[in-house]
């Protein structure tokens, strides 16, 4: 069974940086075959897509709200994906979730990690 685990959240001041990590385990297929995404969610709101990286690690897409400030990357040898978040703003405060998807199969989600941007 695929298991996704996020880490790296915390409290940071506006303008600061954080790097989130997501490690995937329990795979029956190579990690490199999975496309990976980051989402975020605030109380009372729907989960918002933040960034995506394809299986090759070459194609990366970002929500307009984070473009130029966030960078998604992956390390297939570690079965991990990362989200480098720079120039953080209070509106980036949310629970951040990682998902793994093989082809057209349903995404597998982690439990999330809290990011709070506040002075």
C-alpha positions in Angstrom: 0.0 0.0 0.0 1.4 3.4 -1.0 2.1 5.7 1.9 2.8 9.4 1.6 4.4 11.4 4.4 5.0 15.1 4.4 7.3 17.0 6.8 9.0 20.3 7.1 6.2 22.6 8.1 6.4 25.2 10.8 6.1 28.8 11.8 8.0 31.4 9.7 8.0 35.2 9.4 6.8 36.9 6.3 9.5 37.0 3.7 11.1 33.8 5.1 11.6 30.4 3.6 10.7 26.8 4.3 11.3 23.5 2.5 8.7 20.8 2.6 9.5 17.2 2.0 7.4 14.3 0.9 8.6 10.7 1.1 6.7 7.9 -0.6 6.8 4.3 0.5 5.1 1.0 -0.1 5.4 1.3 -3.9 4.8 -1.7 -6.2 6.0 0.4 -9.1 9.1 2.6 -9.5 8.8 6.0 -7.9 9.9 7.6 -11.1 6.6 6.4 -12.7 4.6 8.7 -10.3 3.7 12.3 -11.0 3.7 14.3 -7.8 1.7 17.3 -6.6 1.5 19.7 -3.7 -1.8 21.1 -2.5 -2.8 23.3 0.4 -5.9 23.9 2.3 -7.2 26.4 4.8 -10.1 25.9 7.2 -13.5 26.2 5.5 -12.0 26.1 2.0 -11.4 23.5 -0.7 -8.0 22.0 -1.2 -6.0 24.2 -3.7 -3.5 22.8 -6.1 -0.1 24.5 -5.7 2.5 22.7 -7.9 3.1 19.6 -10.0 6.1 17.8 -11.3 5.9 15.1 -13.9 7.6 11.7 -13.9 10.8 13.0 -15.6 11.2 15.9 -13.3 11.4 18.2 -16.3 7.9 19.6 -16.5 6.9 21.6 -13.6 3.7 23.7 -13.2 2.7 26.2 -10.6 -0.4 28.0 -9.4 -0.3 31.7 -10.2 -0.4 32.5 -6.6 3.0 30.9 -5.9 4.8 31.2 -9.3 8.2 32.7 -8.9 8.3 32.0 -5.2 7.9 28.2 -4.9 9.9 25.5 -6.5 9.0 21.8 -6.8 11.7 19.2 -7.3 12.1 15.4 -6.9 14.8 13.0 -6.0 13.9 9.6 -7.4 16.7 7.8 -5.6 15.1 8.9 -2.3 11.5 8.5 -3.5 11.0 12.1 -2.4 9.6 15.3 -3.7 10.2 18.8 -2.2 8.6 22.2 -2.2 11.0 25.1 -1.6 9.0 28.1 -0.5 10.6 31.5 -0.6 9.3 35.0 0.1 6.5 33.5 2.1 3.4 35.6 2.7 0.7 35.3 5.4 -1.7 34.1 2.8 0.5 31.1 2.3 -0.6 29.8 5.7 -2.3 26.5 5.2 -2.0 22.7 5.7 0.2 21.5 2.8 -0.5 18.1 1.3 1.5 15.9 -1.1 0.0 13.5 -3.5 1.4 10.7 -5.7 -0.3 9.5 -8.8 0.4 6.6 -11.1 -1.0 7.2 -14.6 -4.8 7.8 -14.3 -5.1 6.1 -11.0 -6.5 8.0 -8.0 -4.1 10.2 -6.2 -2.7 9.0 -2.9 -2.5 11.7 -0.2 -0.4 12.3 2.9 -1.6 13.6 6.2 -0.4 17.1 5.6 2.0 19.5 7.3 1.0 22.9 8.8 2.7 26.0 7.5 2.1 29.2 9.3 3.4 32.6 8.1 3.2 35.2 10.8 5.2 37.9 12.5 
